[in-house]
Amino acid sequence: MSTIKLRVFINGDKNSSASNVVLPLRGLSFDILLNRITHRLNPPFGAVFRLFRLDGTSIKTVEELKADEFYVASDKRAFKKAQYKVPPGTKISTHKTLKSGNNSAIKSLKKSAGPVILVAQNGNSHAPIRIPLPSSHNVTLDHIIDSISHRLTTSERIGKIYHADGTLVTSAKDLQDQQLYVVCGRQERFKPLPYELWKAATPNTIKKAVKRERKAQAKITTSKFQQLETHFKNLLKNRRQMDSLWRALDFNNNGIVSLAEID
């Protein structure tokens, strides 16, 4: 068993059927889980931040999941009780969880799971994608490059991997779990960019910034407004700063920014 299938409703939507979400077990984390559900459901509220069972119990880890079970995806709001469209006669709680000691296939898979690295494309400092690596000690760097090439869509074949600071990766042993790397074409040169910048923006940091701004309650005079207007006009001319601001707002890399993500 290398995948798990979940059936997921949108919080409060009693008119739609559950969407099937199939996830690979290797390298599966709770962040990856929420990201996959967001892309599969494309909910009207934007990014998915919370997952519930049908009884309203909140899911905190991937080990709590049950194969073929029903779940409810939400933003940051609480679970909404509704008559979700569960097929008549469906038994919801008869499947074994990922945590079950009787599931030897999952146990062996977890033991053999390799590291997961974060990969950004050269010259694109947007939030990277997570790519699980083979766990074999005999795997070569060329094999890893091939695996990454299958996951990414690039105009040029990937030929090199760099650390975020521009240091070339020369061996598969250099790749560490949950670390960021930059992939380049064979003829490309590494482009120094703030590839780690996306980490700075999290729901908590955005909330704190909003609270500070509300507490300040500054009265904007005409002169202050003119200064602010000039600042924004200059900002609009700087593409790099505009890209950085977008990455800070779109911290979960789903291409959507909503008030629910920063409220």
DRENLUM-659951 format. One line per 2 residues: their letters; for each residue x, y, z of C-alpha. Coordinates in nm, 3 decimals. Example, Ala and Ser with C-alpha at 12.3 -4.5 7.8 and 13.67 -1.06 7.14 Angstrom:
DRENLUM-659951
AS	1.230:-0.450:0.780 | 1.367:-0.106:0.714;
//
This chain:
DRENLUM-659951
MS	0.000:0.000:0.000 | 0.182:0.312:-0.126;
TI	-0.113:0.554:-0.135 | -0.416:0.645:0.073;
KL	-0.752:0.767:-0.058 | -0.960:1.014:0.142;
RV	-1.310:1.143:0.069 | -1.329:1.510:0.155;
FI	-1.619:1.756:0.184 | -1.595:2.135:0.191;
NG	-1.690:2.273:0.531 | -2.061:2.361:0.544;
DK	-2.133:2.251:0.184 | -2.422:2.006:0.210;
NS	-2.504:2.017:-0.162 | -2.179:1.876:-0.302;
SA	-2.048:1.521:-0.288 | -1.715:1.434:-0.136;
SN	-1.407:1.463:-0.358 | -1.163:1.175:-0.373;
VV	-0.813:1.279:-0.271 | -0.539:1.022:-0.336;
LP	-0.210:1.082:-0.155 | 0.128:0.907:-0.164;
LR	0.234:0.781:0.178 | 0.602:0.837:0.116;
GL	0.708:1.176:0.250 | 0.352:1.267:0.346;
SF	0.336:1.543:0.606 | 0.039:1.737:0.739;
DI	0.139:2.048:0.538 | 0.159:1.845:0.217;
LL	-0.178:1.688:0.300 | -0.350:2.027:0.336;
NR	-0.181:2.156:0.022 | -0.298:1.858:-0.185;
IT	-0.654:1.890:-0.054 | -0.652:2.262:-0.139;
HR	-0.552:2.193:-0.500 | -0.798:1.904:-0.537;
LN	-1.104:2.078:-0.390 | -1.029:2.439:-0.492;
PP	-1.267:2.559:-0.215 | -1.426:2.906:-0.235;
FG	-1.249:3.019:0.085 | -0.903:2.953:-0.059;
AV	-0.641:2.753:0.129 | -0.730:2.461:0.356;
FR	-0.589:2.497:0.707 | -0.800:2.252:0.907;
LF	-0.933:1.900:0.859 | -1.215:1.736:1.056;
RL	-1.390:1.404:1.087 | -1.765:1.404:1.024;
DG	-1.826:1.419:1.399 | -1.631:1.745:1.421;
TS	-1.310:1.599:1.566 | -1.007:1.790:1.443;
IK	-0.728:1.601:1.265 | -0.379:1.709:1.373;
TV	-0.146:1.451:1.218 | -0.140:1.221:0.915;
EE	-0.126:0.921:1.149 | -0.490:0.990:1.246;
LK	-0.616:0.940:0.891 | -0.826:0.641:0.788;
AD	-0.822:0.506:0.434 | -1.149:0.563:0.241;
EF	-1.293:0.763:0.531 | -1.489:1.089:0.501;
YV	-1.341:1.422:0.615 | -1.435:1.790:0.609;
AS	-1.185:2.053:0.492 | -1.200:2.408:0.626;
DK	-1.002:2.729:0.633 | -0.938:2.862:0.986;
RA	-1.303:2.846:1.085 | -1.461:2.587:1.311;
FK	-1.638:2.273:1.189 | -1.990:2.334:1.057;
KA	-2.252:2.070:1.128 | -2.442:1.985:0.810;
QY	-2.613:1.695:0.635 | -2.313:1.604:0.424;
KV	-2.393:1.381:0.127 | -2.260:1.051:0.258;
PP	-2.391:0.757:0.050 | -2.668:0.566:0.234;
GT	-2.547:0.259:0.420 | -2.183:0.369:0.418;
KI	-1.986:0.249:0.718 | -1.750:0.528:0.810;
ST	-1.541:0.398:1.099 | -1.450:0.041:1.000;
HK	-1.114:0.109:0.832 | -0.782:0.080:1.010;
TL	-0.583:0.397:1.060 | -0.229:0.462:0.943;
KS	-0.130:0.425:1.307 | -0.255:0.069:1.331;
GN	0.009:-0.186:1.417 | -0.171:-0.450:1.208;
NS	-0.093:-0.274:0.880 | 0.251:-0.418:0.804;
AI	0.263:-0.266:0.456 | 0.238:0.086:0.595;
KS	0.485:0.013:0.873 | 0.746:-0.116:0.631;
LK	0.682:0.177:0.399 | 0.739:0.427:0.679;
KS	1.064:0.260:0.776 | 1.188:0.272:0.416;
AG	1.074:0.627:0.343 | 1.357:0.853:0.236;
PV	1.414:1.222:0.302 | 1.197:1.496:0.153;
IL	1.373:1.796:0.001 | 1.242:2.138:-0.102;
VA	1.317:2.223:-0.464 | 1.308:2.566:-0.631;
QN	1.379:2.633:-0.997 | 1.675:2.851:-1.086;
GN	1.572:3.217:-1.098 | 1.233:3.152:-0.939;
SH	1.227:3.216:-0.566 | 0.860:3.132:-0.530;
AP	0.769:2.876:-0.264 | 0.941:2.548:-0.361;
IR	0.779:2.209:-0.404 | 0.845:1.909:-0.180;
IP	0.999:1.605:-0.347 | 1.052:1.273:-0.167;
LP	1.383:1.099:-0.239 | 1.456:0.727:-0.262;
SS	1.573:0.580:0.068 | 1.834:0.348:-0.083;
HN	2.193:0.421:0.017 | 2.306:0.322:-0.333;
VT	2.107:0.593:-0.511 | 2.319:0.828:-0.723;
LD	2.290:1.201:-0.780 | 2.202:1.137:-1.146;
HI	1.911:0.918:-1.037 | 1.784:1.193:-0.806;
ID	1.814:1.452:-1.085 | 1.605:1.225:-1.309;
SI	1.342:1.192:-1.036 | 1.323:1.569:-0.994;
SH	1.301:1.618:-1.372 | 0.989:1.401:-1.383;
RL	0.822:1.620:-1.118 | 0.911:1.960:-1.264;
TT	0.816:2.120:-1.594 | 1.120:2.306:-1.727;
SE	1.228:2.430:-2.069 | 1.574:2.278:-2.023;
RI	1.665:1.941:-1.880 | 1.785:1.959:-1.521;
GK	2.155:1.892:-1.489 | 2.272:2.047:-1.161;
IY	2.154:2.096:-0.805 | 2.271:2.380:-0.582;
HA	2.231:2.473:-0.220 | 2.034:2.796:-0.168;
DG	2.364:2.983:-0.115 | 2.495:2.875:-0.457;
TL	2.717:2.585:-0.347 | 2.705:2.300:-0.598;
VT	2.575:1.964:-0.475 | 2.824:1.696:-0.581;
SA	2.685:1.387:-0.408 | 2.347:1.241:-0.316;
KD	2.473:1.228:0.044 | 2.479:1.610:0.049;
LQ	2.099:1.625:0.027 | 1.942:1.665:0.370;
DQ	1.581:1.617:0.477 | 1.360:1.932:0.462;
QL	1.642:2.147:0.320 | 1.605:2.382:0.024;
YV	1.786:2.325:-0.307 | 1.788:2.499:-0.644;
VC	1.787:2.303:-0.971 | 1.943:2.433:-1.294;
GR	1.977:2.325:-1.654 | 2.306:2.177:-1.771;
QE	2.415:2.502:-1.937 | 2.260:2.738:-1.681;
RF	2.446:2.939:-1.424 | 2.314:2.964:-1.070;
KP	2.109:3.281:-1.021 | 2.151:3.424:-0.669;
LP	1.809:3.510:-0.530 | 1.655:3.507:-0.179;
YE	1.527:3.150:-0.224 | 1.462:3.119:0.150;
LW	1.243:3.432:0.156 | 0.915:3.239:0.138;
KA	0.980:3.097:0.486 | 0.947:3.440:0.643;
AT	0.573:3.462:0.573 | 0.352:3.240:0.787;
PN	-0.006:3.282:0.910 | 0.128:3.384:1.252;
TI	0.369:3.650:1.121 | 0.098:3.798:0.899;
KK	-0.148:3.807:1.191 | 0.106:3.985:1.410;
AV	0.172:4.244:1.141 | -0.201:4.312:1.102;
KR	-0.246:4.348:1.480 | 0.043:4.593:1.505;
ER	-0.106:4.802:1.226 | -0.448:4.808:1.392;
KA	-0.304:4.910:1.728 | -0.112:5.196:1.574;
QA	-0.433:5.355:1.441 | -0.230:5.627:1.275;
KI	-0.411:5.934:1.149 | -0.296:5.989:0.794;
TT	-0.257:6.357:0.713 | -0.239:6.491:0.357;
SK	0.141:6.497:0.364 | 0.161:6.143:0.497;
FQ	-0.081:6.025:0.232 | 0.130:6.182:-0.040;
QL	0.440:6.013:0.098 | 0.258:5.681:0.107;
ET	0.129:5.730:-0.246 | 0.481:5.802:-0.370;
HF	0.609:5.493:-0.191 | 0.353:5.269:-0.361;
KN	0.415:5.421:-0.703 | 0.785:5.345:-0.668;
LL	0.701:4.998:-0.541 | 0.494:4.923:-0.850;
KN	0.797:4.997:-1.066 | 1.009:4.739:-0.884;
RR	0.915:4.393:-1.013 | 1.137:4.209:-0.765;
QM	0.976:4.379:-0.465 | 0.629:4.314:-0.606;
DS	0.715:3.944:-0.648 | 0.845:3.934:-0.292;
LW	0.524:4.086:-0.157 | 0.314:3.834:-0.350;
RA	0.520:3.544:-0.214 | 0.473:3.679:0.137;
LD	0.095:3.686:0.094 | 0.067:3.360:-0.103;
FN	0.258:3.165:0.162 | 0.097:2.829:0.080;
NN	0.178:2.856:-0.292 | -0.174:2.797:-0.423;
GI	-0.185:3.105:-0.645 | -0.473:3.254:-0.443;
VS	-0.479:3.518:-0.169 | -0.796:3.562:0.035;
LA	-0.888:3.752:0.350 | -0.940:3.418:0.524;
EI	-0.565:3.354:0.500 | -0.459:3.673:0.678;
D	-0.764:3.768:0.888;
//
